[in-house]
Amino acid sequence: MTKVLLSLHVLAALVAVGPVTVAASMFPATLRRALGDPADGDARTTLRTLRRICRVYAAVGIAVPLTGLATAGSLGVMGDGWLIASVVLTTAAVAVLAVLILPAQDLALAGTAGSAPPASAPPTTPARLAMLTGVFNLLWATVTVLMIIRPGSTTGA
C-alpha cells in the first residue's frame, strides 16, 4: 500500500504543482506585455488562461499533502524533522499562492481591463508577482529536495 500511496503522491505533485509553478511564472511576463500594449487582446486572453490554470490546479493540488500525509503515516515517519519541515514549507507555499498570488492575479487581470483596483488593495505589478511566484517556487523546490534527501534516512538515498 505504501508504494501505491507514494506513487499517487508523486503523480499528484507532478500533475498539480507543476502546472501552477509554470503558469504562475509565465503570468508576470504576460502581464508586462498586456500593460505595455492595452490593445493586445492575445495577452489578456493568455492572462485569463494562466489565471484559470493556477486556480484549477491549486484546487487539484490538495491531493499532494493528503497523499503525502497518508504516505508518511504508512512509512511511520510522521514525527521526523524533515517531514515536519516539509509540512511547514508546504503550508507556507499554499499560503503564498492562496493569499498573495491568486488575489494579485485577479487584481492584475482587472487592471488590464481598465477597471481600477480597490483602494485598499496592494499594487499589483509584474515585478511583485514575479517575486511572489519566485518565493512560491523556491518553497516547493525546497520541499522536493527534502522529500528526496530525507535527512536522517536509513535508506542511504
C-alpha positions in Angstrom: 0.0 0.0 0.0 2.9 2.4 0.7 4.1 2.1 -2.8 0.7 3.0 -4.2 0.4 6.0 -1.9 3.9 7.2 -2.7 3.1 6.8 -6.4 -0.1 8.8 -6.0 1.8 11.4 -4.1 4.5 11.9 -6.7 1.9 11.9 -9.5 -0.3 14.4 -7.7 2.8 16.7 -7.2 3.8 16.5 -10.9 0.3 16.9 -12.2 -0.9 19.6 -9.8 2.1 21.6 -8.6 3.9 21.6 -12.0 1.3 23.5 -14.0 0.8 26.0 -11.2 4.5 26.8 -11.0 4.8 27.2 -14.8 1.6 29.2 -15.2 2.3 31.5 -12.3 5.8 32.0 -13.6 4.5 33.0 -17.0 1.9 35.4 -15.6 4.2 38.4 -14.8 5.8 38.4 -18.3 2.4 38.2 -20.0 1.2 41.0 -17.6 4.1 43.2 -18.7 3.1 42.6 -22.3 -0.6 43.4 -21.6 0.2 46.6 -19.7 2.7 47.7 -22.4 0.1 47.3 -25.1 -3.5 47.7 -23.8 -4.8 46.8 -27.3 -3.1 43.4 -27.2 -6.1 41.1 -26.8 -4.0 38.0 -27.0 -2.0 39.0 -23.9 -5.2 39.5 -21.9 -6.6 36.1 -23.1 -3.4 34.5 -22.1 -3.6 36.1 -18.7 -7.1 34.7 -18.2 -5.9 31.3 -19.2 -2.9 31.4 -16.9 -5.0 32.5 -14.0 -7.5 29.7 -14.6 -4.7 27.1 -14.8 -3.4 28.4 -11.4 -6.8 28.3 -9.8 -7.8 24.9 -11.1 -4.5 23.1 -10.4 -4.3 24.8 -7.0 -7.6 23.1 -6.1 -6.4 19.8 -7.5 -3.1 20.3 -5.5 -4.9 19.5 -2.3 -4.2 15.9 -3.3 -0.4 16.4 -2.8 -0.4 17.0 1.0 -3.2 14.5 1.5 -1.4 11.7 -0.3 1.8 12.8 1.3 0.5 12.6 4.8 -1.0 9.2 4.1 2.3 8.0 2.7 4.2 9.4 5.7 1.7 7.6 8.0 2.2 4.3 6.3 6.0 4.7 6.4 5.9 5.7 10.1 7.8 8.9 9.7 5.2 11.4 10.9 7.5 12.7 13.7 10.6 13.1 11.6 12.1 16.5 11.3 12.3 16.5 7.5 8.6 15.8 7.3 7.6 18.4 9.8 9.8 20.9 7.9 8.2 19.9 4.6 4.7 20.3 6.1 5.6 23.8 7.3 7.1 24.8 4.0 4.1 23.3 2.1 1.8 25.3 4.3 3.8 28.4 3.5 3.7 27.7 -0.2 -0.1 27.2 -0.1 -0.5 30.5 1.8 1.7 32.4 -0.7 -0.4 31.0 -3.5 -3.9 31.4 -2.0 -3.4 34.7 -0.1 -0.9 36.6 -2.3 -0.5 35.2 -5.8 -4.1 34.3 -6.8 -5.7 37.5 -5.5 -2.8 39.6 -7.1 -3.5 37.8 -10.4 -7.2 38.7 -10.1 -6.4 42.4 -9.5 -3.8 42.4 -12.3 -6.4 41.0 -14.7 -8.9 43.6 -13.6 -6.3 46.3 -14.1 -5.7 45.2 -17.7 -9.5 45.6 -18.4 -9.3 49.2 -17.5 -11.1 48.9 -14.1 -9.3 50.4 -11.1 -8.5 48.0 -8.3 -9.9 48.8 -4.8 -8.0 51.5 -2.9 -7.2 49.0 -0.1 -5.6 46.5 -2.5 -1.8 46.4 -2.7 -0.3 47.4 -6.0 -0.1 44.5 -8.4 2.9 44.9 -10.6 4.6 42.3 -12.8 7.7 42.6 -10.6 5.8 42.0 -7.4 4.0 39.0 -8.9 7.3 37.6 -10.2 8.8 37.9 -6.7 5.9 36.2 -5.1 6.0 33.4 -7.7 9.7 33.0 -7.1 9.1 32.6 -3.4 6.3 30.0 -4.1 8.6 28.1 -6.5 11.5 28.2 -4.0 9.3 26.8 -1.3 8.2 23.9 -3.5 11.8 23.3 -4.6 12.9 23.1 -1.0 10.1 20.6 -0.2 11.1 18.5 -3.2 14.7 18.4 -2.0 13.6 17.4 1.5 11.5 14.6 0.1 14.4 13.2 -1.9 17.2 13.7 0.6 15.2 12.9 3.8 17.8 13.9 6.4 18.3 11.0 8.8 17.0 8.5 6.3 18.3 5.0 6.7 17.9 4.1 3.1 21.1 5.9 2.1 19.2 7.7 -0.7 
